[in-house]
Amino acid sequence: ALGRLRSLFGDALFVRTPRGMHPTPFAQSIAEPVRRALGLIEATLTQAGEFVPALSDRTFRVHMSDIGEMVFLPPLLERLQRDAPNVKLETRPVDEAELPEALASGEVDLAIGFLPGLRAPVRGEHVFTDPYVCLTRADHPAAGARFTRRQFLETSHALVSSSGSGHRVIEEAMLAAGMHRRIALRVPHFTVVPMILERTDLVVTIPSRVARMFEGLGRFRSMPAPVAIPRALVKVHWHD
């Protein structure tokens, strides 16, 4: 190694003396700059595994459905603005069947939502659980303290069939209970639901957090579903 350095710099760098090896004047002149450079490299390598939100300018790509955007994006962006102002977000809805590969390849960094189909090596951290409720316009004929089984079956429903979420458990619960509701409308997104409910007698079964957001507008009412539906287990997912 010393031979390669001597060839590189054109200087002996270290010479033998009665008191041992001593640096040449040239070696002494570069010692401090080299020491600072090595210190910078060491610090960089030591901190490479640490994430410092305030200093990061990374772009994170996150899978979430349109309903997830409604629930998660406002508080998430508020927190980022305060703690990681240079971090950028992209939301990328991906079909649930394609999510493991998208996470493994880095196409998306995280997936947030009710995604029961994801398995190892995809990991998940629990965020919250959410019961399902039935939502109608506030002056719907069936709106009341409770929604009976008979009313549920006699009413026409809107079904949100999102490919990137696990809300199909609603249909599975209906089949298990021997109930066949009348589906008058199928849509792929939740965001259109409020405008539809305002102008029709349709009912939609959705997570309670989203229902509360709509109720906050003052034009809707939610009621417990008349059939037992497993709660939506919302997690944040990432690949090993």
C-alpha positions as CSV (number, residue, x, y, z in Angstrom):
1,A,0.0,0.0,0.0
2,L,2.8,2.4,0.8
3,G,4.5,1.6,-2.5
4,R,1.3,2.5,-4.4
5,L,1.0,5.7,-2.5
6,R,4.6,6.6,-3.2
7,S,4.0,6.0,-6.9
8,L,0.8,8.0,-6.8
9,F,2.3,11.1,-5.1
10,G,5.9,10.8,-6.4
11,D,7.2,11.1,-2.9
12,A,8.7,8.7,-0.4
13,L,6.1,9.8,2.2
14,F,7.9,7.9,5.0
15,V,11.6,7.4,5.5
16,R,13.7,5.3,7.9
17,T,15.6,7.2,10.6
18,P,17.5,6.1,13.8
19,R,14.2,6.8,15.6
20,G,12.0,4.8,13.2
21,M,9.8,5.7,10.2
22,H,9.1,9.5,9.9
23,P,6.9,11.4,7.5
24,T,8.5,13.5,4.8
25,P,7.7,17.2,4.6
26,F,5.2,16.4,1.8
27,A,3.5,13.8,3.9
28,Q,3.2,16.3,6.7
29,S,1.7,18.9,4.4
30,I,-1.2,16.6,3.3
31,A,-1.8,14.9,6.7
32,E,-4.4,17.3,8.0
33,P,-6.5,17.5,4.7
34,V,-6.4,13.7,4.4
35,R,-7.4,13.3,8.1
36,R,-10.4,15.6,7.5
37,A,-11.4,13.7,4.3
38,L,-11.2,10.3,6.1
39,G,-13.3,11.7,9.0
40,L,-15.9,12.9,6.5
41,I,-16.0,9.5,4.8
42,E,-16.3,7.7,8.2
43,A,-19.1,10.0,9.3
44,T,-21.0,9.4,6.1
45,L,-20.7,5.6,6.3
46,T,-21.7,5.6,9.9
47,Q,-24.8,7.7,9.3
48,A,-25.8,5.9,6.0
49,G,-28.3,3.7,7.8
50,E,-29.9,6.6,9.7
51,F,-32.9,8.5,8.4
52,V,-33.0,12.1,9.4
53,P,-36.4,13.5,8.4
54,A,-35.4,17.2,8.7
55,L,-32.5,16.7,6.2
56,S,-34.1,14.2,3.8
57,D,-35.2,15.2,0.3
58,R,-36.3,11.7,-0.7
59,T,-39.4,11.0,-2.7
60,F,-41.5,8.3,-1.2
61,R,-43.9,6.3,-3.4
62,V,-46.9,5.1,-1.4
63,H,-49.8,2.8,-2.4
64,M,-53.2,3.8,-1.1
65,S,-56.7,3.8,-2.5
66,D,-58.7,7.0,-3.0
67,I,-60.3,6.4,0.4
68,G,-56.8,6.0,1.9
69,E,-55.9,9.4,0.4
70,M,-58.9,11.0,2.1
71,V,-58.0,9.5,5.5
72,F,-54.2,9.6,5.5
73,L,-52.8,12.3,3.2
74,P,-54.1,15.4,5.0
75,P,-52.5,14.6,8.4
76,L,-49.5,13.0,6.8
77,L,-48.7,16.0,4.8
78,E,-49.3,18.3,7.8
79,R,-46.7,16.3,9.7
80,L,-44.2,16.2,6.8
81,Q,-44.5,20.0,6.4
82,R,-43.4,20.3,10.0
83,D,-40.8,17.6,10.5
84,A,-39.6,16.8,6.9
85,P,-40.2,19.8,4.7
86,N,-38.1,18.6,1.8
87,V,-39.6,15.1,1.6
88,K,-41.9,14.5,-1.4
89,L,-44.8,12.0,-1.7
90,E,-46.3,10.2,-4.7
91,T,-49.4,8.0,-4.3
92,R,-49.5,5.1,-6.7
93,P,-52.6,2.8,-6.5
94,V,-51.6,-0.7,-7.4
95,D,-53.8,-3.8,-7.8
96,E,-53.5,-5.9,-4.6
97,A,-52.3,-8.9,-6.6
98,E,-49.4,-6.9,-7.9
99,L,-48.4,-5.2,-4.7
100,P,-45.8,-7.8,-3.4
101,E,-43.8,-7.4,-6.6
102,A,-44.2,-3.6,-6.6
103,L,-42.9,-3.5,-3.1
104,A,-40.1,-5.9,-3.8
105,S,-38.9,-4.0,-6.9
106,G,-39.1,-0.5,-5.2
107,E,-41.9,0.7,-7.5
108,V,-43.6,1.6,-4.3
109,D,-41.9,2.0,-0.9
110,L,-45.0,1.5,1.3
111,A,-48.6,0.3,1.1
112,I,-51.2,1.7,3.5
113,G,-54.6,0.3,3.9
114,F,-56.7,-2.8,4.5
115,L,-54.8,-5.4,2.5
116,P,-55.3,-8.8,4.0
117,G,-53.9,-10.6,1.0
118,L,-50.3,-9.4,1.7
119,R,-48.1,-12.1,3.2
120,A,-44.4,-12.6,4.1
121,P,-41.8,-11.4,3.0
122,V,-44.1,-8.3,3.1
123,R,-44.3,-7.0,6.6
124,G,-47.0,-5.0,8.2
125,E,-47.4,-2.7,11.2
126,H,-50.9,-2.2,12.7
127,V,-52.3,1.3,12.5
128,F,-55.9,1.0,13.5
129,T,-59.0,-1.1,13.1
130,D,-62.3,0.3,11.8
131,P,-65.8,-1.1,11.9
132,Y,-68.1,-0.9,8.8
133,V,-71.2,1.2,8.9
134,C,-74.1,1.9,6.4
135,L,-74.2,5.5,5.1
136,T,-77.2,7.3,3.6
137,R,-78.2,10.9,3.0
138,A,-79.5,12.5,6.2
139,D,-83.2,12.5,5.1
140,H,-83.2,9.0,3.7
141,P,-86.5,7.1,4.4
142,A,-84.5,4.4,6.3
143,A,-82.3,6.8,8.3
144,G,-82.7,6.2,12.0
145,A,-81.0,4.9,15.1
146,R,-80.7,1.5,13.5
147,F,-80.9,-0.1,10.1
148,T,-82.9,-3.3,10.2
149,R,-82.1,-6.4,8.3
150,R,-85.3,-6.0,6.3
151,Q,-84.6,-2.4,5.4
152,F,-81.1,-3.4,4.4
153,L,-82.3,-6.0,2.0
154,E,-85.1,-3.9,0.6
155,T,-82.9,-0.9,-0.1
156,S,-80.7,-0.5,-3.2
157,H,-77.0,-0.3,-2.6
158,A,-73.9,1.2,-4.1
159,L,-70.8,-1.1,-4.1
160,V,-67.3,0.3,-4.2
161,S,-65.2,-2.5,-5.8
162,S,-61.6,-1.1,-5.3
163,S,-58.9,-3.5,-6.6
164,G,-56.4,-2.1,-4.2
165,S,-58.1,-2.8,-0.9
166,G,-59.7,-5.6,1.2
167,H,-63.2,-4.3,1.3
168,R,-64.5,-7.4,-0.4
169,V,-64.9,-8.8,3.1
170,I,-68.3,-7.0,3.0
171,E,-69.5,-9.3,0.3
172,E,-68.0,-12.3,2.0
173,A,-69.9,-11.4,5.2
174,M,-73.2,-11.0,3.3
175,L,-72.8,-14.4,1.7
176,A,-71.9,-16.0,5.0
177,A,-75.1,-14.6,6.5
178,G,-77.2,-15.7,3.5
179,M,-78.0,-12.1,2.5
180,H,-78.1,-10.9,-1.0
181,R,-78.4,-7.2,-1.2
182,R,-79.6,-5.3,-4.3
183,I,-76.6,-3.7,-6.0
184,A,-77.8,-0.8,-8.1
185,L,-74.4,0.8,-8.7
186,R,-70.8,-0.4,-8.9
187,V,-68.0,2.1,-8.9
188,P,-64.2,1.7,-8.5
189,H,-63.7,4.8,-6.3
190,F,-65.1,6.1,-3.0
191,T,-64.7,9.8,-3.8
192,V,-67.9,9.8,-6.0
193,V,-70.0,8.3,-3.2
194,P,-71.1,11.5,-1.4
195,M,-72.5,13.1,-4.6
196,I,-74.4,9.9,-5.4
197,L,-75.9,9.5,-2.0
198,E,-77.0,13.1,-1.9
199,R,-79.3,12.6,-4.9
200,T,-80.5,9.1,-4.5
201,D,-81.9,6.6,-1.9
202,L,-78.8,4.4,-2.3
203,V,-76.9,3.0,0.7
204,V,-73.2,2.4,0.9
205,T,-71.3,0.3,3.4
206,I,-68.0,1.9,4.3
207,P,-65.4,2.2,7.1
208,S,-66.7,4.4,9.9
209,R,-63.8,6.9,9.7
210,V,-64.8,7.7,6.2
211,A,-68.5,7.8,7.1
212,R,-67.6,10.4,9.8
213,M,-65.8,12.5,7.3
214,F,-68.9,12.6,5.1
215,E,-71.2,13.2,8.1
216,G,-69.1,16.2,8.9
217,L,-70.5,17.8,5.8
218,G,-73.9,17.7,7.5
219,R,-75.8,15.9,4.8
220,F,-75.3,12.2,5.7
221,R,-76.1,9.7,8.4
222,S,-74.4,6.5,9.3
223,M,-75.9,3.4,11.1
224,P,-74.5,0.1,12.2
225,A,-74.7,-2.6,9.6
226,P,-77.4,-5.3,10.4
227,V,-74.9,-8.1,9.7
228,A,-71.6,-8.8,11.4
229,I,-68.7,-7.7,9.2
230,P,-65.1,-8.1,10.3
231,R,-63.4,-4.8,11.0
232,A,-61.1,-3.3,8.5
233,L,-57.5,-3.9,9.8
234,V,-55.5,-1.0,8.5
235,K,-51.7,-1.5,8.3
236,V,-48.6,0.1,6.8
237,H,-46.8,-2.5,4.7
238,W,-43.2,-2.7,3.4
239,H,-41.0,-5.4,1.8
240,D,-38.0,-7.0,3.6
